[in-house]
């Protein structure tokens, strides 16, 4: 028997079989997922849960820490077809759809459940449709990552927005984020997320605003003296998939994908809420002062600042009342 000939025959036969009968794995699309959060983040666990649940539909390929696309550039990458999935900040959407700026305003959502109720509601559907039609992205749901709180150096007592006057409060770059800092009565200062620890350590900034799990992940508590529980923004991003990748699925696959995404988001939300509650006590034990201001005063001040601003001119008529009624 000619072993060389037999091997060649087997190889040719295998290539022909592969060409005429592609494997299921080859048929499955690869969905690249970009996020700014780290592999240690609860949302990375959420992403892995989603990847496992949709394994029969697609291969989810996650990239964390802004390693594939930098913070704020993911949306454009989705629109250009360079990315299939991402964890997108609503502030980035508002840069292209001004009406979305209402969803970035202080004290709009009461808590994580109110946020989810909104996105499942008729008015929430109208905002999702805007994003799909104008940006070419399909929103799977909001990924809650904690209520944003103010963390400060020093022991200045903060009770009302007037007490925030002159405080250099680090906020992410972009008009929506900077305006949020203004609505709290502070002097908002743009600074990259990775530079915040050093900024607090050196005094380049007086404080920062982040959910407590982020404060833990980035170790900001090491260079802060107090946390002021303003709860001024229900922090969330959006789990999205490009419309091209979404439309390539069958209706049955879309249903299964949505179910898997909802379950993963549910897991992440509960884990964040549990972690927030535990961190208040943990930070107290680490020596930080935990102070509760006059939240009603902060809410009234922030809402007036927003309603009197140019931003509000782009909001759909009556949208705040519709959201408050949910």
C-alpha positions in Angstrom: 0.0 0.0 0.0 1.3 3.4 -0.9 1.1 5.3 2.4 2.0 8.6 0.8 -0.8 8.3 -1.8 -3.3 7.3 0.9 -2.3 10.3 3.1 -2.7 12.6 0.1 -6.1 11.1 -0.7 -7.3 11.6 2.9 -6.1 15.2 2.9 -7.8 16.0 -0.4 -11.0 14.2 0.8 -10.9 16.2 4.1 -10.6 19.5 2.2 -13.4 18.6 -0.1 -15.6 17.7 2.9 -14.7 20.9 4.7 -15.6 22.9 1.6 -19.0 21.3 1.0 -20.0 20.8 4.6 -18.8 23.7 6.8 -18.7 23.0 10.5 -21.2 24.6 12.8 -18.3 26.4 14.5 -17.2 27.9 11.2 -20.8 29.1 10.5 -21.1 30.9 13.8 -20.3 34.6 13.7 -17.6 36.1 15.9 -19.0 39.1 17.9 -16.2 41.3 19.1 -17.2 43.0 22.4 -15.4 46.2 23.6 -15.7 47.7 27.1 -13.7 50.1 29.2 -14.2 48.1 32.4 -11.6 45.7 33.6 -11.6 41.9 33.8 -12.2 42.2 37.6 -15.4 44.1 37.1 -18.8 42.4 37.8 -19.7 43.3 34.2 -16.9 41.1 33.0 -18.7 38.2 34.7 -21.9 39.3 33.1 -20.2 39.2 29.7 -18.8 35.7 30.3 -22.3 34.5 31.3 -23.7 36.0 28.1 -20.9 34.3 26.1 -21.7 30.9 27.5 -25.5 31.3 27.0 -25.2 32.3 23.3 -22.5 29.8 22.4 -24.8 28.0 20.0 -25.6 31.2 18.2 -22.3 33.1 18.1 -18.8 33.3 19.6 -18.5 36.3 21.9 -14.9 37.7 21.9 -14.5 40.2 24.7 -11.9 42.9 25.0 -11.7 44.8 28.4 -10.0 47.9 29.7 -10.4 49.8 26.5 -7.8 47.6 24.9 -9.6 47.3 21.5 -11.3 50.7 21.4 -10.7 53.6 23.7 -13.5 54.9 25.9 -15.9 57.0 23.9 -14.8 55.5 20.5 -16.8 52.3 20.7 -20.0 53.7 19.2 -18.2 55.0 16.1 -16.5 51.6 15.7 -19.9 49.9 15.8 -21.3 52.3 13.2 -18.3 51.7 10.9 -18.6 48.0 11.1 -15.3 47.6 13.0 -17.1 46.2 16.1 -20.1 44.0 16.7 -20.9 44.6 20.4 -20.1 47.1 23.1 -20.9 48.5 26.5 -21.8 52.0 25.4 -22.3 55.1 27.7 -25.6 57.0 27.1 -23.5 60.2 27.1 -21.8 58.9 23.9 -25.3 58.4 22.3 -26.3 61.9 23.4 -23.4 63.3 21.5 -25.1 62.2 18.3 -28.8 62.3 19.4 -29.3 65.4 21.6 -32.7 64.1 22.8 -30.8 61.4 24.7 -29.2 63.9 27.0 -32.2 63.8 29.2 -31.2 60.2 30.1 -27.8 61.5 31.3 -29.4 64.2 33.6 -29.0 64.1 37.4 -31.8 62.6 39.5 -33.9 61.4 36.6 -34.0 57.7 37.6 -34.9 56.9 41.2 -33.0 53.6 41.3 -31.9 50.5 39.3 -35.5 49.2 39.1 -36.8 52.5 37.8 -34.1 52.4 35.1 -35.1 49.0 34.0 -38.8 49.9 34.0 -38.0 52.8 31.8 -36.2 50.8 29.1 -39.1 48.2 29.1 -41.7 50.9 28.8 -43.3 52.6 25.8 -41.3 55.8 26.2 -38.1 53.7 26.6 -39.0 51.9 23.4 -39.1 55.3 21.7 -35.5 56.1 22.8 -34.3 52.6 21.7 -35.9 53.1 18.3 -34.1 56.5 17.9 -30.8 54.7 18.5 -31.6 51.9 16.1 -32.8 54.1 13.3 -30.3 56.9 13.6 -27.2 55.1 14.8 -27.6 51.5 13.6 -27.3 49.8 17.0 -29.8 47.5 18.7 -30.0 48.0 22.5 -30.3 44.8 24.5 -30.7 46.6 27.9 -29.1 48.9 30.4 -26.2 47.6 32.5 -26.5 49.2 35.9 -23.2 49.7 37.7 -24.1 51.7 40.8 -25.4 55.1 41.9 -22.7 57.7 41.5 -21.4 59.2 44.8 -19.0 62.1 45.4 -15.7 61.2 46.9 -13.5 64.0 48.3 -10.2 64.8 49.9 -10.3 66.7 53.1 -13.0 67.0 55.7 -15.2 69.9 54.4 -18.8 69.2 55.3 -21.1 68.9 52.3 -24.8 69.4 53.0 -26.1 71.3 50.0 -24.8 72.2 46.5 -23.6 75.5 47.8 -21.0 73.6 49.8 -19.6 72.2 46.5 -18.6 75.7 45.3 -15.0 75.8 44.2 -14.4 72.1 44.5 -12.5 70.7 41.5 -14.5 67.6 40.8 -13.1 65.2 38.3 -15.7 64.3 35.7 -15.2 62.3 32.4 -14.7 64.4 29.3 -17.6 65.5 27.2 -20.3 68.1 27.6 -22.9 65.8 29.2 -20.5 64.7 31.9 -19.1 68.2 32.6 -22.6 69.6 32.8 -23.5 66.9 35.4 -20.7 68.2 37.6 -22.0 71.8 37.2 -25.5 70.6 38.3 -24.0 69.5 41.6 -22.6 73.0 42.2 -18.9 71.9 41.7 -16.2 73.1 39.3 -16.1 70.1 36.9 -12.6 69.1 35.8 -12.1 66.7 32.8 -9.6 63.9 33.5 -9.0 60.4 32.1 -10.2 57.6 34.3 -6.8 56.1 34.6 -5.4 59.4 36.0 -7.9 59.9 38.8 -5.9 58.1 41.5 -2.8 60.2 40.9 -5.0 63.4 40.6 -6.4 62.8 44.0 -3.1 61.8 45.5 -1.4 65.0 44.2 -4.3 67.4 44.8 -4.7 68.2 41.1 -8.4 67.5 41.8 -10.4 67.7 45.1 -12.7 64.8 44.3 -14.3 62.4 41.9 -17.7 60.9 41.3 -18.2 57.2 40.8 -20.3 54.3 42.0 -18.8 52.6 45.0 -17.8 49.4 43.2 -15.6 51.6 40.9 -14.1 53.3 43.9 -13.1 49.9 45.2 -11.8 48.5 41.8 -9.6 51.5 41.2 -8.6 51.9 44.9 -9.7 55.6 44.9 -10.6 55.1 48.6 -6.9 55.0 49.4 -6.5 58.7 48.4 -9.9 60.0 49.6 -11.1 61.1 53.1 -14.8 61.0 52.7 -17.7 59.8 50.6 -20.8 62.0 50.2 -23.8 59.9 49.4 -25.4 62.3 46.8 -26.7 59.3 44.7 -27.0 62.0 41.9 -27.0 59.6 39.0 -28.1 56.0 38.5 -25.0 54.8 36.7 -25.6 52.7 33.6 -24.2 51.8 30.3 -26.0 50.0 27.4 -25.3 46.5 26.2 -25.6 47.0 22.4 -25.1 45.0 19.2 -24.7 46.4 15.8 -27.8 46.4 13.7 -25.9 44.4 11.0 -25.1 41.6 13.4 -28.6 41.7 14.8 -30.3 41.6 11.5 -28.2 38.6 10.4 -29.8 36.5 13.1 -33.1 34.5 12.6 -36.1 35.7 14.7 -35.6 32.6 16.9 -31.9 33.4 17.5 -32.8 37.0 18.3 -35.3 35.8 20.9 -32.7 33.5 22.5 -30.1 36.2 22.4 -32.4 38.7 24.1 -33.3 36.2 26.8 -29.6 35.5 27.5 -28.8 39.2 27.6 -31.6 39.9 30.0 -30.5 37.1 32.4 -26.9 38.4 32.3 -28.0 41.9 33.0 -30.2 40.7 35.9 -27.1 38.9 37.4 -25.0 42.0 37.1 -27.6 44.4 38.6 -28.1 42.2 41.7 -24.4 41.8 42.2 -23.8 45.5 42.0 -26.6 46.3 44.4 -25.3 43.7 46.9 -21.7 45.1 46.5 -22.8 48.7 47.0 -24.5 47.9 50.3 -21.4 46.0 51.6 -19.0 48.7 50.5 -20.5 51.4 52.7 -19.5 49.4 55.8 -16.2 48.4 54.2 -15.2 52.0 53.5 -16.2 53.0 57.0 -13.9 50.3 58.3 -11.1 51.7 56.2 -11.4 55.0 57.9 -13.4 57.0 55.4 -16.1 59.3 56.6 -19.5 58.4 55.1 -21.8 61.5 55.0 -25.4 61.9 53.8 -26.2 65.4 52.5 -29.5 67.0 52.0 -30.4 65.0 48.9 -33.6 66.9 48.3 -31.6 70.1 48.0 -29.2 68.5 45.6 -32.1 67.1 43.5 -34.0 70.4 43.3 -30.8 72.4 42.4 -29.7 69.9 39.7 -33.1 69.6 38.1 -33.5 73.4 37.9 -30.1 73.7 36.3 -31.0 71.1 33.7 -34.4 72.5 32.9 -33.0 76.0 32.5 -30.2 74.8 30.2 -29.9 74.6 26.4 -29.9 70.8 26.7 -33.5 70.7 27.7 -34.6 72.3 24.4 -33.7 69.0 22.7 -35.7 66.9 25.1 -39.0 65.4 23.8 -42.0 67.4 25.2 -43.2 66.0 28.5 -40.6 63.3 28.6 -39.5 64.0 32.2 -43.1 63.8 33.4 -43.6 60.5 31.5 -40.5 59.0 33.1 -41.4 60.3 36.6 -44.8 58.6 36.2 -43.3 55.1 35.7 
